[in-house]
C-alpha cells in the first residue's frame, strides 16, 4: 500500500472528521447499544477494550491511513479511554469489528474497509443492516482465514430471525424482528445498554416494592382476621358463661 509519510514531529492525527456519529436513528441506536452493552459486559476485564466510531490509525507518519469502525473490540488491549487508536502505540489491532451499514457506507463497508480489516488481521468482521435494504440476511459475520474473509455459520434461523456465534467475544449475536442483540450463551440473557439496564433495575425495584406491599397487605389482612377470630371466640365464651348461669 503506497503512502506519503510525513515527519513524525509534524504529523497531526485528528480525533474527528466533524461528521455526525450516524446518519439516522436506524444506524445510531444499534451503534450505541453495541458499544454500551459490550462495555458493560467486559467491564471487569482490564485487558479488553471496546469502542466505536473512533479513528483507528494503522500507519505511523501517515494520517490518511485511517479507518473508523462503527464498533470494535480488542482482546488484549488495556481498557482505558482514548482519543484515537494508533496501532503503533497499542499491543494489537482490533479482533472484532461491527459495521452498521447504510446507503452512504454500503460500498465502503463491502470494499475498502473489508480490505483494510483483512490487512490489519481483524479476526471477525460483522455487518448489520438495520433497515434491511442492502443485506440478506440483515446480519452477516465473516471470519479471517489466511488473509481472506469467509462467512461464519448461522447457528439457528427462523424466517428473518437468526442466531450466530462470535468466537472472539464468546457471545451470540441474535437478529430478532430485525433488531440486533448480543446474548450471553452461558445465561441465555441478552446484553443491555445503560438505559436498558436502568429500566430493568427500575422494573425490578418496582416489582420488589409491589411484592413487599402485597406482603404487608397480606399480613394486615391476616392480623385483622385474627382479631376478628379472637373477638368471636371471646363473644362465644361470654355467651357460654351466660348459658351456664
Backbone torsions as a table, in degrees:
resi	resn	phi	psi	omega
1	UNK	NA	112.6	-177.8
2	UNK	-76.2	145.5	-178.6
3	UNK	-157.6	161.8	176.9
4	UNK	-104.6	118.5	-179.1
5	UNK	-91.1	144.9	179.6
6	UNK	-113.9	155.6	175.8
7	UNK	-55.6	137.3	-173.7
8	UNK	-59.1	-32.2	-174.8
9	UNK	-80.6	-5.6	179.7
10	UNK	-118.5	2.8	-178.1
11	UNK	-76.7	131.4	175.8
12	UNK	-112.6	126.7	178.5
13	UNK	-110.1	94.9	-176.9
14	UNK	-59.2	148.6	177.3
15	UNK	-91.4	-14.3	-177.9
16	UNK	-152.9	152.8	175.3
17	UNK	-100.9	6.8	178.4
18	UNK	78.7	2.1	-179.9
19	UNK	-89.5	153.4	177.6
20	UNK	-62.1	155.1	-176.0
21	UNK	-59.9	-41.7	179.4
22	UNK	-150.6	154.7	-170.9
23	UNK	-82.7	-15.2	179.8
24	UNK	-158.4	171.5	177.1
25	UNK	-60.4	-32.3	-177.6
26	UNK	-61.4	-33.1	178.1
27	UNK	-91.8	-38.8	-173.8
28	UNK	-67.7	-44.0	-175.4
29	UNK	-62.2	-50.5	178.0
30	UNK	-65.9	-31.2	177.2
31	UNK	-62.8	-49.0	-179.7
32	UNK	-64.6	-40.3	178.5
33	UNK	-60.4	-47.7	-176.0
34	UNK	-61.1	-47.4	-178.3
35	UNK	-64.6	-48.1	-176.4
36	UNK	-65.8	-46.2	-176.4
37	UNK	-66.2	-38.3	178.5
38	UNK	-69.6	-37.9	177.3
39	UNK	-63.8	-40.5	177.9
40	UNK	-65.2	-43.1	-177.8
41	UNK	-63.1	-39.1	-177.4
42	UNK	-99.3	17.6	-173.9
43	UNK	-62.3	-24.9	179.5
44	UNK	-91.4	2.8	178.9
45	UNK	-103.8	110.4	179.2
46	UNK	-77.3	-7.8	-177.3
47	UNK	-109.7	18.6	176.5
48	UNK	-126.0	123.6	179.7
49	UNK	-112.2	127.9	179.5
50	UNK	-124.4	133.6	177.1
51	UNK	-155.8	-177.9	179.9
52	UNK	-163.8	156.2	-178.7
53	UNK	52.1	41.1	-177.2
54	UNK	-120.4	145.4	176.9
55	UNK	-71.4	129.1	173.2
56	UNK	-111.7	109.0	178.7
57	UNK	-91.7	129.7	-173.8
58	UNK	-120.3	9.2	177.4
59	UNK	-145.2	109.6	-177.4
60	UNK	-61.7	134.1	-179.9
61	UNK	89.3	-5.6	-178.9
62	UNK	-127.7	92.2	-177.1
63	UNK	-67.5	-11.4	177.2
64	UNK	-83.4	-12.5	176.2
65	UNK	-85.6	79.5	-172.3
66	UNK	-144.7	147.7	174.6
67	UNK	-140.0	151.4	-176.2
68	UNK	-126.9	87.5	178.4
69	UNK	-64.3	145.2	175.3
70	UNK	-64.9	-44.2	179.2
71	UNK	-142.1	135.3	175.3
72	UNK	-149.1	155.1	178.6
73	UNK	-135.3	140.9	178.6
74	UNK	-121.6	115.9	178.7
75	UNK	-90.1	100.2	-178.6
76	UNK	122.2	13.4	175.9
77	UNK	-115.4	143.2	-179.1
78	UNK	-58.1	140.1	-179.0
79	UNK	-90.3	88.9	174.0
80	UNK	-147.0	160.8	-176.4
81	UNK	-69.3	146.4	179.7
82	UNK	-138.1	154.1	172.3
83	UNK	-83.1	-33.9	175.9
84	UNK	-156.7	167.3	-177.5
85	UNK	-112.2	107.0	-179.6
86	UNK	-103.2	117.9	-172.2
87	UNK	-60.7	-32.3	-178.8
88	UNK	-75.4	-8.8	175.9
89	UNK	-106.6	-1.0	-175.2
90	UNK	-118.2	160.1	-178.6
91	UNK	-70.5	-23.9	-175.9
92	UNK	-167.8	171.6	175.6
93	UNK	-82.5	167.0	175.9
94	UNK	-57.2	147.7	175.8
95	UNK	-96.9	-28.6	-175.5
96	UNK	-131.3	131.3	176.4
97	UNK	-133.7	135.0	174.6
98	UNK	-125.2	124.8	176.1
99	UNK	-108.0	129.7	173.8
100	UNK	-89.9	96.3	-169.8
101	UNK	-75.4	151.0	-178.9
102	UNK	-148.9	179.3	-178.1
103	UNK	-59.4	-38.6	-175.6
104	UNK	-83.3	-16.7	-175.4
105	UNK	-114.2	-6.0	-171.7
106	UNK	-56.4	-50.7	-176.0
107	UNK	-64.8	-37.6	178.8
108	UNK	-69.1	-41.4	179.6
109	UNK	-62.2	-36.5	-178.6
110	UNK	-82.1	-23.2	-174.3
111	UNK	-112.6	-87.0	-171.5
112	UNK	-59.1	-48.5	-177.7
113	UNK	-64.2	-41.3	179.5
114	UNK	-58.1	-42.9	178.7
115	UNK	-65.4	-41.0	179.1
116	UNK	-64.8	-43.7	-178.7
117	UNK	-63.3	-38.9	177.1
118	UNK	-65.2	-41.5	179.1
119	UNK	-62.4	-38.9	-179.1
120	UNK	-78.2	-13.2	179.1
121	UNK	86.7	26.2	176.4
122	UNK	-64.9	118.7	-171.1
123	UNK	-68.7	-38.2	-180.0
124	UNK	-130.4	130.7	178.1
125	UNK	-122.9	116.2	-176.6
126	UNK	-112.9	147.1	174.6
127	UNK	-130.9	137.4	179.8
128	UNK	-131.2	127.3	179.7
129	UNK	-109.0	95.8	-174.0
130	UNK	-66.5	-24.1	-178.5
131	UNK	-94.3	-11.7	179.4
132	UNK	70.5	25.5	-177.2
133	UNK	-93.0	-20.6	-168.9
134	UNK	-125.4	-33.4	-175.5
135	UNK	-112.5	142.8	172.6
136	UNK	-139.1	111.0	-0.2
137	UNK	-72.1	170.2	-175.3
138	UNK	-64.6	-27.8	179.5
139	UNK	-113.0	128.2	179.1
140	UNK	-139.0	137.7	179.1
141	UNK	-122.3	140.6	179.4
142	UNK	-124.1	144.3	175.4
143	UNK	-118.1	143.1	-177.2
144	UNK	-84.8	121.6	177.3
145	UNK	-131.6	112.6	179.2
146	UNK	52.1	52.1	174.0
147	UNK	70.4	6.7	176.5
148	UNK	-124.9	149.3	179.2
149	UNK	-94.1	134.8	178.4
150	UNK	-128.2	145.8	-175.4
151	UNK	-61.2	138.0	170.9
152	UNK	-78.7	146.3	-177.7
153	UNK	-72.8	148.9	172.8
154	UNK	-84.3	122.8	-178.0
155	UNK	-75.0	-37.0	-176.1
156	UNK	-156.4	140.8	179.5
157	UNK	-146.8	137.4	176.2
158	UNK	-143.1	103.5	-175.4
159	UNK	65.3	-125.2	178.3
160	UNK	-87.7	-9.3	179.2
161	UNK	-83.5	144.7	177.5
162	UNK	-156.2	164.4	178.3
163	UNK	-134.5	133.8	178.3
164	UNK	-133.5	161.3	-176.4
165	UNK	-115.6	132.2	172.4
166	UNK	-100.5	111.0	178.2
167	UNK	-68.0	-31.1	-179.9
168	UNK	-64.7	-47.8	-177.5
169	UNK	-84.9	-22.2	-173.2
170	UNK	71.4	28.6	-177.5
171	UNK	-129.2	158.5	171.9
172	UNK	-94.7	143.2	172.6
173	UNK	-108.4	120.0	-176.7
174	UNK	-109.7	140.3	171.5
175	UNK	-115.8	110.4	-175.9
176	UNK	-123.7	111.4	-176.8
177	UNK	53.3	40.5	176.6
178	UNK	84.6	-5.4	-177.0
179	UNK	-100.7	131.8	-179.2
180	UNK	-87.5	133.8	175.5
181	UNK	-143.5	142.8	171.1
182	UNK	-88.6	141.5	177.7
183	UNK	-127.9	141.1	174.4
184	UNK	-85.4	112.9	-177.5
185	UNK	-65.1	-21.7	-179.8
186	UNK	-71.3	-32.8	-177.6
187	UNK	-112.1	-19.8	-175.4
188	UNK	77.1	3.0	-177.0
189	UNK	-91.5	146.4	176.6
190	UNK	-76.0	150.5	173.3
191	UNK	-77.7	144.6	-177.1
192	UNK	-116.6	151.6	171.7
193	UNK	-79.6	178.1	178.5
194	UNK	-60.7	-45.6	-178.7
195	UNK	-64.3	-42.5	179.6
196	UNK	-67.1	-36.9	177.1
197	UNK	-64.7	-39.6	179.2
198	UNK	-67.5	-40.6	177.2
199	UNK	-63.2	-41.3	178.5
200	UNK	-65.2	-38.9	178.8
201	UNK	-64.2	-43.6	179.7
202	UNK	-65.4	-40.6	178.5
203	UNK	-63.4	-41.2	178.5
204	UNK	-65.3	-39.3	178.9
205	UNK	-67.1	-41.0	177.3
206	UNK	-63.8	-40.3	177.8
207	UNK	-64.6	-39.6	178.6
208	UNK	-64.4	-43.9	179.4
209	UNK	-64.7	-40.4	178.3
210	UNK	-63.6	-41.3	178.6
211	UNK	-65.3	-40.4	178.7
212	UNK	-65.6	-40.7	177.8
213	UNK	-64.4	-40.4	178.0
214	UNK	-64.8	-38.9	177.5
215	UNK	-62.4	-44.7	179.3
216	UNK	-64.2	-41.0	178.3
217	UNK	-63.2	-41.2	179.2
218	UNK	-64.1	-40.8	177.8
219	UNK	-64.1	-40.1	179.3
220	UNK	-65.1	-41.5	178.3
221	UNK	-64.3	-42.1	179.7
222	UNK	-63.4	-40.5	179.2
223	UNK	-66.2	-40.0	178.0
224	UNK	-63.1	-44.6	179.0
225	UNK	-63.9	-37.5	178.9
226	UNK	-64.8	-41.7	178.1
227	UNK	-63.0	-41.2	178.5
228	UNK	-63.1	-40.4	178.5
229	UNK	-64.4	-43.1	179.3
230	UNK	-63.7	-39.4	178.8
231	UNK	-65.8	-39.9	178.8
232	UNK	-66.5	-41.6	178.6
233	UNK	-62.9	-40.9	179.0
234	UNK	-64.4	-39.9	179.0
235	UNK	-65.8	-40.7	178.0
236	UNK	-64.2	-40.8	178.9
237	UNK	-63.3	-39.5	178.8
238	UNK	-64.8	-41.9	178.5
239	UNK	-64.3	-39.8	178.7
240	UNK	-62.3	-40.7	178.7
241	UNK	-63.1	-40.0	179.4
242	UNK	-66.7	-38.4	179.1
243	UNK	-65.3	-38.8	178.6
244	UNK	-63.5	-35.7	179.8
245	UNK	-72.6	NA	NA
